[in-house]
Amino acid sequence: MENTMPDEQGHPELEEIELGKVLAALADPARRRVIKQLLEDEAGAERHCTSFGLQLSKATRSHHFRVLREAGLIRQVDRGNSRMAQLRYGEIELRFPGLLELIRREKEEQASSET
């Protein structure tokens, strides 16, 4: 197999996305919250990294988005002086079918248990 590397922004190629890194990224509640919110958006939607309501310092927030990006869960793009996050839904679904649906269901189950 050819040895490939993440692109210059740290986005791994589809075949480089590793389950262990994805699960480690999702183990943190703040990062899982970001993914759950992205799952609520329409496919291909981009969101400003400050729009997730994370009450964290800028450095900590940047760390969490870097972990998500390097795990392959999100793609980040610069739009002027803003950084936007986009869920790599189709790619994650190809690599790990059903994983994102489990996360979506977790959110729904939490909501129903709170009512």
Phi and psi restraints in degrees (value plus and minus 20) as a CYANA .aco file:
   2 GLU   PHI     -87.7   -47.7
   2 GLU   PSI     117.6   157.6
   3 ASN   PHI    -103.1   -63.1
   3 ASN   PSI      87.5   127.5
   4 THR   PHI    -125.6   -85.6
   4 THR   PSI     144.7   184.7
   5 MET   PHI    -148.9  -108.9
   5 MET   PSI     137.3   177.3
   6 PRO   PHI     -79.3   -39.3
   6 PRO   PSI     136.4   176.4
   7 ASP   PHI     -89.2   -49.2
   7 ASP   PSI    -199.4  -159.4
   8 GLU   PHI     -83.5   -43.5
   8 GLU   PSI     -40.2    -0.2
   9 GLN   PHI    -112.5   -72.5
   9 GLN   PSI     -21.0    19.0
  10 GLY   PHI      71.6   111.6
  10 GLY   PSI      -5.3    34.7
  11 HIS   PHI    -106.0   -66.0
  11 HIS   PSI      97.5   137.5
  12 PRO   PHI     -91.8   -51.8
  12 PRO   PSI     131.8   171.8
  13 GLU   PHI     -90.2   -50.2
  13 GLU   PSI     141.7   181.7
  14 LEU   PHI     -71.0   -31.0
  14 LEU   PSI     -69.0   -29.0
  15 GLU   PHI     -90.9   -50.9
  15 GLU   PSI     -31.5     8.5
  16 GLU   PHI    -110.9   -70.9
  16 GLU   PSI     -31.3     8.7
  17 ILE   PHI     -91.8   -51.8
  17 ILE   PSI      99.2   139.2
  18 GLU   PHI    -124.7   -84.7
  18 GLU   PSI     117.0   157.0
  19 LEU   PHI     -77.8   -37.8
  19 LEU   PSI     -62.3   -22.3
  20 GLY   PHI     -78.7   -38.7
  20 GLY   PSI     -63.5   -23.5
  21 LYS   PHI     -88.0   -48.0
  21 LYS   PSI     -58.3   -18.3
  22 VAL   PHI     -84.2   -44.2
  22 VAL   PSI     -67.3   -27.3
  23 LEU   PHI     -85.2   -45.2
  23 LEU   PSI     -58.7   -18.7
  24 ALA   PHI     -83.4   -43.4
  24 ALA   PSI     -60.7   -20.7
  25 ALA   PHI     -84.6   -44.6
  25 ALA   PSI     -59.7   -19.7
  26 LEU   PHI     -97.3   -57.3
  26 LEU   PSI     -32.6     7.4
  27 ALA   PHI     -88.7   -48.7
  27 ALA   PSI     -44.7    -4.7
  28 ASP   PHI    -104.1   -64.1
  28 ASP   PSI     109.2   149.2
  29 PRO   PHI     -79.9   -39.9
  29 PRO   PSI     -56.6   -16.6
  30 ALA   PHI     -86.7   -46.7
  30 ALA   PSI     -61.4   -21.4
  31 ARG   PHI     -90.0   -50.0
  31 ARG   PSI     -59.1   -19.1
  32 ARG   PHI     -85.2   -45.2
  32 ARG   PSI     -54.6   -14.6
  33 ARG   PHI     -81.7   -41.7
  33 ARG   PSI     -61.9   -21.9
  34 VAL   PHI     -80.3   -40.3
  34 VAL   PSI     -67.3   -27.3
  35 ILE   PHI     -83.6   -43.6
  35 ILE   PSI     -62.0   -22.0
  36 LYS   PHI     -81.0   -41.0
  36 LYS   PSI     -60.6   -20.6
  37 GLN   PHI     -88.6   -48.6
  37 GLN   PSI     -58.4   -18.4
  38 LEU   PHI     -85.3   -45.3
  38 LEU   PSI     -52.7   -12.7
  39 LEU   PHI     -85.5   -45.5
  39 LEU   PSI     -44.6    -4.6
  40 GLU   PHI     -97.1   -57.1
  40 GLU   PSI     -42.1    -2.1
  41 ASP   PHI     -99.8   -59.8
  41 ASP   PSI     142.5   182.5
  42 GLU   PHI     -90.4   -50.4
  42 GLU   PSI     135.3   175.3
  43 ALA   PHI     -75.8   -35.8
  43 ALA   PSI     114.4   154.4
  44 GLY   PHI      63.7   103.7
  44 GLY   PSI     -22.1    17.9
  45 ALA   PHI     -85.8   -45.8
  45 ALA   PSI     124.0   164.0
  46 GLU   PHI    -132.5   -92.5
  46 GLU   PSI     119.5   159.5
  47 ARG   PHI    -148.3  -108.3
  47 ARG   PSI     123.8   163.8
  48 HIS   PHI     -85.7   -45.7
  48 HIS   PSI     119.6   159.6
  49 CYS   PHI     -83.4   -43.4
  49 CYS   PSI     -37.9     2.1
  50 THR   PHI    -108.9   -68.9
  50 THR   PSI     -23.1    16.9
  51 SER   PHI    -104.0   -64.0
  51 SER   PSI     -18.1    21.9
  52 PHE   PHI    -112.2   -72.2
  52 PHE   PSI     -22.6    17.4
  53 GLY   PHI      50.6    90.6
  53 GLY   PSI       5.3    45.3
  54 LEU   PHI     -98.6   -58.6
  54 LEU   PSI      98.5   138.5
  55 GLN   PHI    -104.8   -64.8
  55 GLN   PSI      49.6    89.6
  56 LEU   PHI    -153.2  -113.2
  56 LEU   PSI     138.5   178.5
  57 SER   PHI     -85.2   -45.2
  57 SER   PSI     140.4   180.4
  58 LYS   PHI     -79.7   -39.7
  58 LYS   PSI     -60.2   -20.2
  59 ALA   PHI     -84.3   -44.3
  59 ALA   PSI     -62.7   -22.7
  60 THR   PHI     -87.7   -47.7
  60 THR   PSI     -61.7   -21.7
  61 ARG   PHI     -81.2   -41.2
  61 ARG   PSI     -64.5   -24.5
  62 SER   PHI     -80.0   -40.0
  62 SER   PSI     -60.4   -20.4
  63 HIS   PHI     -80.2   -40.2
  63 HIS   PSI     -67.4   -27.4
  64 HIS   PHI     -81.9   -41.9
  64 HIS   PSI     -61.8   -21.8
  65 PHE   PHI     -89.5   -49.5
  65 PHE   PSI     -52.6   -12.6
  66 ARG   PHI     -84.8   -44.8
  66 ARG   PSI     -63.2   -23.2
  67 VAL   PHI     -80.9   -40.9
  67 VAL   PSI     -65.4   -25.4
  68 LEU   PHI     -82.6   -42.6
  68 LEU   PSI     -61.7   -21.7
  69 ARG   PHI     -85.8   -45.8
  69 ARG   PSI     -68.4   -28.4
  70 GLU   PHI     -88.5   -48.5
  70 GLU   PSI     -45.3    -5.3
  71 ALA   PHI     -96.0   -56.0
  71 ALA   PSI     -38.9     1.1
  72 GLY   PHI      76.0   116.0
  72 GLY   PSI     -13.0    27.0
  73 LEU   PHI     -97.9   -57.9
  73 LEU   PSI     -52.7   -12.7
  74 ILE   PHI    -148.3  -108.3
  74 ILE   PSI     139.7   179.7
  75 ARG   PHI    -134.7   -94.7
  75 ARG   PSI     112.8   152.8
  76 GLN   PHI    -131.9   -91.9
  76 GLN   PSI     116.7   156.7
  77 VAL   PHI    -151.7  -111.7
  77 VAL   PSI     125.3   165.3
  78 ASP   PHI    -108.7   -68.7
  78 ASP   PSI     109.5   149.5
  79 ARG   PHI    -143.0  -103.0
  79 ARG   PSI      72.8   112.8
  80 GLY   PHI      47.6    87.6
  80 GLY   PSI    -144.2  -104.2
  81 ASN   PHI    -120.5   -80.5
  81 ASN   PSI       0.8    40.8
  82 SER   PHI    -136.5   -96.5
  82 SER   PSI     130.0   170.0
  83 ARG   PHI    -132.7   -92.7
  83 ARG   PSI     106.3   146.3
  84 MET   PHI    -130.1   -90.1
  84 MET   PSI     128.8   168.8
  85 ALA   PHI    -135.8   -95.8
  85 ALA   PSI     120.4   160.4
  86 GLN   PHI    -155.9  -115.9
  86 GLN   PSI     111.2   151.2
  87 LEU   PHI     -89.1   -49.1
  87 LEU   PSI     114.4   154.4
  88 ARG   PHI    -108.7   -68.7
  88 ARG   PSI      37.6    77.6
  89 TYR   PHI     -75.7   -35.7
  89 TYR   PSI     -75.1   -35.1
  90 GLY   PHI     -79.8   -39.8
  90 GLY   PSI     -61.0   -21.0
  91 GLU   PHI     -88.7   -48.7
  91 GLU   PSI     -62.3   -22.3
  92 ILE   PHI     -85.9   -45.9
  92 ILE   PSI     -59.5   -19.5
  93 GLU   PHI     -83.9   -43.9
  93 GLU   PSI     -57.9   -17.9
  94 LEU   PHI     -86.1   -46.1
  94 LEU   PSI     -63.1   -23.1
  95 ARG   PHI     -96.3   -56.3
  95 ARG   PSI     -63.9   -23.9
  96 PHE   PHI    -153.4  -113.4
  96 PHE   PSI      55.8    95.8
  97 PRO   PHI     -74.3   -34.3
  97 PRO   PSI     110.4   150.4
  98 GLY   PHI      70.9   110.9
  98 GLY   PSI     -34.0     6.0
  99 LEU   PHI     -81.2   -41.2
  99 LEU   PSI     -68.2   -28.2
 100 LEU   PHI     -88.4   -48.4
 100 LEU   PSI     -50.3   -10.3
 101 GLU   PHI     -86.0   -46.0
 101 GLU   PSI     -56.1   -16.1
 102 LEU   PHI     -81.3   -41.3
 102 LEU   PSI     -60.9   -20.9
 103 ILE   PHI     -87.6   -47.6
 103 ILE   PSI     -62.0   -22.0
 104 ARG   PHI     -80.1   -40.1
 104 ARG   PSI     -64.5   -24.5
 105 ARG   PHI     -84.9   -44.9
 105 ARG   PSI     -56.4   -16.4
 106 GLU   PHI     -77.8   -37.8
 106 GLU   PSI     -63.7   -23.7
 107 LYS   PHI     -83.9   -43.9
 107 LYS   PSI     -63.5   -23.5
 108 GLU   PHI     -84.5   -44.5
 108 GLU   PSI     -60.5   -20.5
 109 GLU   PHI     -86.4   -46.4
 109 GLU   PSI     -58.4   -18.4
 110 GLN   PHI     -84.0   -44.0
 110 GLN   PSI     -62.5   -22.5
 111 ALA   PHI     -83.8   -43.8
 111 ALA   PSI     -61.6   -21.6
 112 SER   PHI     -92.0   -52.0
 112 SER   PSI     -49.8    -9.8
 113 SER   PHI     -96.8   -56.8
 113 SER   PSI     -39.2     0.8
 114 GLU   PHI    -104.8   -64.8
 114 GLU   PSI     -33.5     6.5
